[in-house]
Amino acid sequence: MKSIVRKVQKAISNVNKEIEGNSVGKYGAGLASEGYAGGYRDALNDVLLALRGVNPNRRWYWGHFKE
């Protein structure tokens, strides 16, 4: 599982670099994370939480699972 976590963390790092590259100008910084890259980063962060046994708190999407 450590290998998966490392890969997800590297992917998040790459997404952050893309978002930083899109942060141009006065309004770009505020809007850059609103697109696909920002949503993908949120999803990857949710996966990391789930791998650590934490239910992400995204609206009702993850719900309450019974195991």
For each residue, the residues with C-beta under 8 A, 3 or more apart:
1: 4 5 51
2: 5 6
3: 6 7
4: 1 7 8 51
5: 1 2 8 9 48 51
6: 2 3 9 10
7: 3 4 10 11
8: 4 5 11 12 44 47 48 51
9: 5 6 12 13 48
10: 6 7 13 14
11: 7 8 14 15 44
12: 8 9 15 16 41 44 45 48
13: 9 10 16 17
14: 10 11 17 18
15: 11 12 18 19 37 40 41 44
16: 12 13 19 20 41
17: 13 14 20 21
18: 14 15 21 22 37
19: 15 16 22 23 32 33 37 38 41
20: 16 17 23 32
21: 17 18
22: 18 19 28 32 35 37
23: 19 20 28 29 32
24: 28
25: 28 29
26: 29
27: 30 31
28: 22 23 24 25 31 32
29: 23 25 26 32
30: 27 34
31: 27 28 34 35
32: 19 20 22 23 28 29 35 37 38
33: 19 37 38 41
34: 30 31 38
35: 22 31 32 38 39
36: 39 40
37: 15 18 19 22 32 33 40 41
38: 19 32 33 34 35 41 42
39: 35 36 42 43
40: 15 36 37 43 44
41: 12 15 16 19 33 37 38 44 45
42: 38 39 45 46 58
43: 39 40 46 47
44: 8 11 12 15 40 41 47 48
45: 12 41 42 48 49 56
46: 42 43 49 50 56 58 62
47: 8 43 44 50 51
48: 5 8 9 12 44 45 51 52
49: 45 46 52 54 55 56
50: 46 47 53 54 55 56 62
51: 1 4 5 8 47 48
52: 48 49
53: 50
54: 49 50
55: 49 50 62 63 64 65
56: 45 46 49 50 61 62
57: 62
58: 42 46 61 62
59:
60: 63
61: 56 58
62: 46 50 55 56 57 58 65
63: 55 60
64: 55
65: 55 62
66:
67:
